Amino acid sequence: MPNTDELVLANPNLTWEKSIKSSIGFDAQFLKQSLTLTADVFRERRKNLLTTDLAPSIIGQALVNINAGEAQYQGVETNLSYNKTINKFTFGVHGNYTYAKSKILQLNEEAGLPSYQRQVGFPIGGVVHGSGSVRRFLISEGLFQSEEEIAAAPVQRFSGAVKPGDIRYKDVNGDGVIDNLDFVSTDYSDIPTSYFGFGGSAKYKGFDVNFLFHGVAGRTIQINNLVNAGTSNTGYINQFSVHRWTQAGADEALYPRLTLTDRTNNTQNSDFWLRNGDFLRLKHVELGYSLSANSLKKLKISQCRFYVTGFNLLTFDKLNGLPIDPEMPEAGYNSQYPALATFALGLNLKF
């Protein structure tokens, strides 16, 4: 006999999202068209976003999604460029900046949810952890240093036994217990609020150079997946284990004690594992030299240019020496291919 299952109820009233968009901008040129400026301010309001139906499930079926969510996006985009030629010297600079922020206006949330755990008013998205995105975090208060500290602190109910070297959490609701009611909704998100880039180029006689920087701001990344990577077969030992808490090295410890089992307390989603993901990167630099017209004529070719190029050469961040890529935190760790700085030599010939 074939097996039969009763699936989740369908919602025949599901429909498309609706959005109302508005923007205002301008394009301008100055200094005999050498300076170009564009700017655009935008706002978008979306309705009919999918959210959970909170109607009582009196027939024992799981709740379905309904079109009852609402969100807002707003920001500004700008672009600036300047180009000039002075005798045999030609140069140009350009830059762009985008600021965009979202806000949840309406969302069905569980009845009785504490106000500090509600998501309305916060940005869309969160910090990626594993296969999902997390918005609520425990507030960490350092590492326990002794059994006396543990005995005097609220009871943490995420593992069988809390020991020195474990993460200490704030009792948000003041009930003397650290549990799921102490997670707090936050603005942390790995989606930046600002994107920017700038570059330039210059040419004098046969020499030329161009470069490009790019970066983001308002971004948060998590390192839980990195520091706690591994399996019990390997003892959870990895590149970060040397900075774990020990009795002898407690003052210099960056991460909680290393354990083979009962790791639940120290792998909770908390701000202990969050880092500033802002960065500025020198993405590209190229230096070139082109042969003069006389040389080309002698060689009977129309163009000859030698160049050297570099990619991902410098990165400025706020990670305080943490050896990860702020743009791709797991690059070079776990199963992720590392981010590379690359160089190339080239020759362009046209006959």
C-alpha positions in Angstrom: 0.0 0.0 0.0 1.4 3.5 -0.9 2.0 5.9 2.0 -0.1 9.0 2.2 0.7 12.3 4.0 -1.4 15.3 4.7 0.6 18.3 3.5 0.5 21.9 4.8 -2.6 23.7 3.8 -2.4 25.9 0.7 -3.3 29.6 0.7 -5.3 30.3 -2.5 -5.2 34.0 -1.7 -1.5 34.5 -2.1 -0.6 37.3 -4.5 2.4 39.4 -5.7 4.2 41.9 -3.7 3.3 45.5 -4.4 5.7 48.4 -4.3 5.4 52.2 -4.5 8.7 53.8 -5.7 9.7 57.4 -5.8 13.0 59.1 -6.6 14.4 62.5 -7.4 17.8 63.2 -8.9 19.8 65.4 -11.1 22.8 65.3 -13.6 25.1 68.3 -13.8 28.3 69.2 -15.6 30.7 72.0 -14.6 34.1 73.5 -15.6 33.5 73.1 -19.3 32.1 69.6 -18.8 35.3 68.4 -17.0 33.4 67.8 -13.8 30.3 65.5 -13.9 28.0 65.0 -10.9 24.9 62.8 -10.6 22.7 62.2 -7.6 19.5 60.3 -6.9 17.4 60.1 -3.7 15.0 57.1 -3.6 12.4 55.6 -1.5 10.4 52.4 -1.9 7.5 51.0 0.1 6.6 47.4 -0.3 3.3 45.8 0.7 1.9 42.3 0.6 5.2 40.7 1.8 4.9 37.1 3.0 4.6 36.7 6.7 3.2 33.9 9.0 -0.5 33.7 9.5 -1.2 33.8 13.3 -4.7 32.4 13.1 -5.3 29.5 15.5 -4.5 26.2 14.0 -7.6 24.5 15.3 -7.4 21.7 12.8 -3.9 20.7 13.8 -2.3 22.0 10.6 0.8 24.1 10.4 0.4 27.8 9.8 0.7 29.1 6.2 2.1 32.4 4.9 -0.1 35.3 4.0 0.5 38.7 2.3 0.5 40.9 5.4 4.1 42.2 5.7 5.2 45.7 4.9 8.7 47.2 4.5 10.5 50.4 3.5 13.7 51.1 1.6 15.3 54.5 1.2 18.7 55.9 0.4 20.8 58.0 -2.0 23.2 57.3 -4.9 25.9 59.6 -6.1 28.5 59.6 -8.7 31.3 62.1 -9.4 34.0 62.3 -12.1 36.6 64.8 -13.2 38.8 64.6 -16.3 41.4 67.1 -17.4 44.3 67.4 -19.9 47.2 69.8 -19.3 49.7 69.8 -22.2 50.9 66.1 -22.4 49.5 65.1 -19.1 46.0 63.7 -18.9 44.3 62.5 -15.7 40.9 61.7 -14.3 39.3 60.7 -11.0 36.0 59.2 -10.2 34.0 58.1 -7.2 30.6 56.7 -6.3 28.6 56.3 -3.1 25.4 54.5 -2.3 23.5 54.5 1.0 20.5 52.3 1.4 18.6 51.2 4.5 15.6 49.0 5.0 13.0 48.9 7.7 10.3 46.4 8.6 7.0 48.2 9.1 4.6 45.3 9.6 5.2 41.7 10.4 3.1 39.0 12.1 4.9 38.0 15.3 4.0 35.6 18.0 1.6 36.7 20.7 3.3 37.5 24.0 6.7 38.1 22.4 8.8 40.5 24.6 9.2 43.9 23.0 13.0 43.6 22.8 12.6 40.5 20.6 10.1 42.0 18.1 11.4 42.7 14.6 9.2 45.5 13.5 11.3 48.7 13.2 14.5 46.8 12.4 16.2 46.3 9.0 15.4 43.4 6.8 17.9 40.6 7.0 20.5 39.7 9.6 23.9 38.1 10.0 24.4 34.9 8.1 25.0 31.9 10.4 25.1 28.4 8.9 22.2 28.1 6.4 20.1 30.9 7.8 20.1 34.6 8.8 20.1 35.6 12.5 18.7 38.8 14.0 18.4 38.0 17.7 21.6 37.6 19.8 22.6 37.1 23.4 24.6 39.9 24.9 28.0 38.6 26.0 29.8 39.9 29.1 33.2 38.3 28.6 34.4 34.9 29.8 33.9 33.4 33.2 37.3 33.3 35.1 36.4 31.3 38.2 33.8 29.0 39.8 33.0 31.8 42.1 31.9 34.0 39.2 29.7 31.3 37.9 28.1 30.7 41.3 27.3 34.4 41.6 25.9 34.8 38.1 22.5 33.9 36.7 22.1 30.3 35.7 22.9 29.7 32.0 20.7 26.9 30.7 22.3 26.1 27.3 24.6 23.3 28.5 24.9 20.8 31.3 27.7 22.5 33.2 29.2 26.0 32.8 32.9 26.2 33.6 35.6 28.8 33.8 36.5 29.9 30.2 32.8 29.8 29.0 31.0 32.8 27.7 29.0 34.8 30.2 25.7 36.3 29.0 23.6 39.2 30.2 20.3 38.4 32.0 18.2 40.8 29.8 14.8 40.2 31.5 16.2 39.9 35.0 14.7 36.6 35.9 18.0 35.0 37.2 18.1 32.6 34.2 19.8 32.9 30.9 17.6 31.2 28.3 15.7 31.9 25.0 14.0 34.9 26.6 17.4 36.7 26.8 18.0 37.0 23.0 17.6 40.6 21.8 16.6 41.8 18.3 19.4 43.9 16.8 20.3 46.0 13.8 23.3 43.8 13.0 23.3 42.7 9.3 25.8 41.5 6.8 24.1 43.6 4.2 26.0 46.9 4.2 24.2 50.2 4.5 26.9 52.0 2.4 28.8 51.0 -0.8 31.5 53.1 -2.2 34.4 53.2 -4.6 36.8 55.6 -6.1 39.6 55.4 -8.6 41.7 57.4 -11.1 43.9 57.3 -14.1 46.8 59.3 -15.5 48.8 59.3 -18.7 52.0 61.2 -19.6 53.7 60.5 -22.9 54.0 56.7 -23.1 53.3 56.0 -19.5 49.9 55.3 -18.0 48.4 54.2 -14.7 45.0 53.5 -13.3 43.6 52.2 -10.0 40.4 51.3 -8.3 39.4 51.1 -4.6 36.1 49.8 -3.4 34.5 49.1 0.0 31.5 48.9 2.3 30.3 50.2 5.7 27.6 49.4 8.1 28.2 45.6 7.8 28.5 43.0 10.5 30.1 39.5 10.1 30.2 36.5 12.4 33.1 34.2 13.2 31.2 31.5 15.1 31.5 29.2 12.1 35.2 29.7 11.9 36.4 29.5 15.5 34.1 26.6 16.3 34.7 24.7 13.0 35.7 21.0 13.0 34.3 17.7 14.4 34.8 15.7 17.5 37.0 13.3 15.5 39.5 16.2 15.1 39.0 17.5 18.6 37.6 20.8 17.1 41.2 21.9 16.8 41.8 24.5 14.1 43.8 27.6 13.3 42.1 29.6 16.1 42.6 27.1 18.9 45.9 28.7 20.1 43.8 31.7 21.3 41.4 29.6 23.3 41.0 30.2 27.1 43.2 28.3 29.4 43.9 28.7 33.1 47.4 29.9 32.3 46.6 32.1 29.4 43.3 33.6 30.7 44.4 37.2 30.3 45.2 36.8 26.7 42.4 34.5 25.6 40.3 35.6 22.6 37.9 32.7 22.6 36.2 30.4 25.1 37.8 27.1 26.3 38.1 24.2 23.9 35.8 21.3 24.6 35.0 18.0 22.8 31.5 17.7 24.1 28.8 19.9 25.6 29.7 23.0 23.5 26.2 24.4 23.4 26.8 27.4 25.7 29.7 28.7 23.7 28.2 28.3 20.3 25.1 30.3 20.9 24.3 33.2 18.6 25.7 36.1 20.6 27.5 39.4 20.0 30.7 37.6 21.2 31.1 36.2 17.7 30.3 39.4 15.8 32.9 41.6 14.1 32.9 44.9 12.2 32.8 43.9 8.5 33.6 47.4 7.1 36.6 47.5 4.7 38.3 49.4 2.0 40.2 47.4 -0.7 42.6 48.3 -3.4 40.9 46.1 -6.0 43.0 46.9 -9.1 46.2 48.7 -10.2 47.7 48.8 -13.6 50.9 50.4 -14.9 51.6 50.5 -18.6 54.0 51.9 -21.2 53.2 52.3 -24.9 55.8 52.7 -27.6 56.0 56.0 -29.3 54.8 56.6 -32.9 58.3 56.7 -34.2 59.1 53.3 -32.6 55.9 51.8 -33.9 56.7 53.0 -37.4 60.1 51.4 -37.3 58.7 48.1 -36.1 55.9 48.3 -38.6 53.1 47.8 -36.0 50.2 50.0 -35.1 50.3 49.6 -31.3 52.6 48.0 -28.6 51.9 48.4 -24.9 53.5 46.6 -22.0 51.7 46.5 -18.7 51.7 45.0 -15.2 48.5 44.5 -13.3 47.7 43.6 -9.6 44.4 42.6 -8.1 43.4 42.6 -4.4 46.6 44.1 -3.3 45.7 45.9 -0.1 42.8 45.7 2.4 42.0 48.1 5.2 39.6 46.8 7.9 38.6 47.0 11.5 39.2 43.4 12.5 42.2 44.2 14.8 44.5 41.7 13.2 42.0 38.8 12.8 43.4 36.9 9.8 40.3 36.7 7.7 39.0 38.5 4.6 36.3 41.0 5.7 34.6 40.7 2.3 34.5 36.8 2.4 35.1 35.8 6.0 35.4 32.0 5.4 37.8 32.4 2.4 40.7 30.1 3.1 39.0 28.3 5.9 36.7 25.3 6.1 35.9 24.3 2.5 36.1 27.9 1.0 38.8 28.7 -1.5 41.1 31.5 -0.3 41.0 35.1 -1.5 44.2 35.7 -3.5 46.3 38.7 -4.5 47.3 38.2 -8.1 49.7 39.8 -10.5 49.9 39.7 -14.3 52.4 40.9 -16.9 51.0 41.5 -20.4 51.7 42.8 -23.9 49.2 44.3 -26.3 50.2 44.2 -30.0 48.3 45.4 -33.0 49.6 45.1 -36.5 
